């Protein structure tokens, strides 16, 4: 099974959680926002499926040069999960610090709401941004590409459940796993919360590399992006940052400035 099929198989569970949250916590939802999230999810799944179909032959060519032959066992599955989660941390961190990658990832952060449907708010531009490059070390090491992308899908499926305001802090679990509390910080635009808590499943990477911040009950999270987009149009959500970034690069008066516009720290598209 590929990433798309795994997520589609699990999707009824996602919709049950959304239905429960919507019925019991109606104020957490805005219908146009959730509709945009759903459209973006469909676009994302479609482009991911196309990209995977195109790239999978290349992944198997790369796999021919693997360092080891890794047989599937309980131990190697655990190692695959741990390694992929580690690589996801660096992908996610890069997506907030490299403009080219932020141009795709910003779609996920552009909602001012935090509910289970927010997890659906994904970008159709991840294949162009280069998300798949972060999983190639696993293929070179010796993990079969199908297994690699199955683990990616399960990691992303876990992350659905951390997009909510209805679950508070979870005690000692907060120290090891990504939780709703930890992930609310990640989506917040409060200055002390920006660019923190990049965890996929395990928050230990944030603690190890100095990017962890605990949610403070005295400073509620404000959601969205710096320079709020204020749009529920899926096309605008998907491409506004790309347009801003490319305009910046076009206006640049040197190659160094162009490089910075494309691959430096992201700038807000507010007012552009």
VEXLOZA-328335 format. One record per residue (C-alpha): residue in three letters; z, x, y. Coordinates in pm, whole numbers, plus 50000, padded with zeros to 5 digits. Each point is the difference from the previous one (the first is absolute). Example, Ala and Ser with C-alpha at 12.3 -4.5 7.8 and 13.67 -1.06 7.14 Angstrom:
BEGIN
ALA507805123049550
SER499345013750344
//
This chain:
BEGIN
UNK500005000050000
UNK499255012650351
UNK502064995650316
UNK498324967350097
UNK500434983549658
UNK503675009649975
UNK500794986250344
UNK498044968249930
UNK501914995249673
UNK503315002950182
UNK498924978950300
UNK501464966649874
UNK503455015950023
UNK499255010850357
UNK498974964650095
UNK503184985349848
UNK502125023150217
UNK497964991150308
UNK500344962849928
UNK503775002949958
UNK500445020250319
UNK497684977050196
UNK501844968449889
UNK503505013550056
UNK499375022750301
UNK497154982750181
UNK500805017250332
UNK499045033749847
UNK496394988549970
UNK497164992450239
UNK497094983649822
UNK497175018350180
UNK501725033249935
UNK500414992549628
UNK496404987649975
UNK498815032950153
UNK502175018749748
UNK498324981649714
UNK496475006950125
UNK500865036650051
UNK501365001949644
UNK496754986249860
UNK497905024150208
UNK502225028849893
UNK499764991249630
UNK496234996750025
UNK499415033750165
UNK502515017049770
UNK498174986649694
UNK496655012250135
UNK501415034150093
UNK501645004449661
UNK496774990749820
UNK498105025850205
UNK502615027649977
UNK501194996249639
UNK497085020649854
UNK500905028150241
UNK503674997449896
UNK498975005249638
UNK497875030050095
UNK503075014050176
UNK502084991949692
UNK497745023049794
UNK501575029050192
UNK503574988849935
UNK502715026049952
UNK501624983249700
UNK499314972549747
UNK502784975250065
UNK500724975349722
UNK501544966450089
UNK503704997849913
UNK503154986450159
UNK500615034050159
UNK496485004850139
UNK499964964250134
UNK503255007450184
UNK498545032450136
UNK496864981350109
UNK502104974050182
UNK502125026850170
UNK497025021450103
UNK497984970550130
UNK502954987750203
UNK500425035050146
UNK496315001050091
UNK500234964950146
UNK502755012350234
UNK497655026750136
UNK497074975850023
UNK502194975850194
UNK501385027150226
UNK496495012750070
UNK498914964450080
UNK502464999450289
UNK499275034850131
UNK496225004549965
UNK497964977350225
UNK497124996449750
UNK502404986349740
UNK502054979650246
UNK496804982350103
UNK500064983749655
UNK503754997049948
UNK500674984150339
UNK498694966949863
UNK503044997949773
UNK502385005150291
UNK498284977250251
UNK501954968249922
UNK503094992050204
UNK501384981149700
UNK501745013349691
UNK499684978049697
UNK498605002949649
UNK496494991350121
UNK500105030750227
UNK499575021049686
UNK496514984849968
UNK499005013350344
UNK497975029949883
UNK496955018450127
UNK496534998749851
UNK499505035250144
UNK502405019249772
UNK497135014549791
UNK498385013450319
UNK503335013450126
UNK500365019749675
UNK502964984249822
UNK498465008349660
UNK500125037550076
UNK503774999549962
UNK499794990149631
UNK497565027649900
UNK502765025949930
UNK501204977949713
UNK496484999549854
UNK499685038050031
UNK503385004749833
UNK498804979949700
UNK500854963150040
UNK497194976449905
UNK498514983450313
UNK500554964949859
UNK503705007749951
UNK500235014950349
UNK498654968850168
UNK502094977249779
UNK503105018250126
UNK498694996950359
UNK499654962349949
UNK503544996449864
UNK501385020150291
UNK498204977150247
UNK501174969249809
UNK503635011450036
UNK499525003450374
UNK499164963050037
UNK503674991749945
UNK501315021650287
UNK498134980250266
UNK502644974550094
UNK502914993350234
UNK501904977149761
UNK501545028049791
UNK502765020850155
UNK501225034549904
UNK500385007049628
UNK502845025149989
UNK499465031849799
UNK496424989349918
UNK499135008250363
UNK500625036849927
UNK497405002149723
UNK497404972650036
UNK497844985650273
UNK501604966750091
UNK499304971850247
UNK502505015850238
UNK498405034449975
UNK496534985750040
UNK500884978350299
UNK500815032750176
UNK496585013249907
UNK498264969950160
UNK502135000550315
UNK498845012350339
UNK503475007850132
UNK499795036550116
UNK502635012149751
UNK498214983049710
UNK496395010650065
UNK498445022849734
UNK502894996949757
UNK500534988849640
UNK496605006649843
UNK501244992449648
UNK497924981949744
UNK502554994149723
UNK502505028550039
UNK501625006750338
UNK501235033949877
UNK496875016450144
UNK500934988250351
UNK503495013749951
UNK498665033249872
UNK497445004850279
UNK502004987350297
UNK498224967050071
UNK502744975849893
UNK501734977050247
UNK502384972349901
UNK499594965250144
UNK502664994350267
UNK501334964450020
UNK500695006350370
UNK496325007650064
UNK497844972849840
UNK496515010649900
UNK497134989650229
UNK496774997949804
UNK496385007950081
UNK498275030050157
UNK500375018350328
UNK497634980850226
UNK500094967249808
UNK496614987849882
UNK500754962750050
UNK497124989049781
UNK499634982249666
UNK496315008549971
UNK499595020249675
UNK497005018950139
UNK501855010650314
UNK503075009049797
UNK497855021649769
UNK497955018450259
UNK501755000850340
UNK501595034149940
UNK496775014949862
UNK498174989150316
UNK502735014550221
UNK500075032949807
UNK496225004650003
UNK499844992250372
UNK502645026550057
UNK497985025349801
UNK496814991050188
UNK501705004850339
UNK501515033549899
UNK498585029950189
UNK500475026249726
UNK499855002949622
UNK503735007049994
UNK500674967950192
UNK497704980749765
UNK501835013749699
UNK503324990050155
UNK498694964950071
UNK498964995749637
UNK502705019049812
UNK502885004950242
UNK503014977350040
UNK498854963750057
UNK499874984650344
UNK500424963250082
UNK496894979150047
UNK501854979550264
UNK497824995650305
UNK496895014349831
//
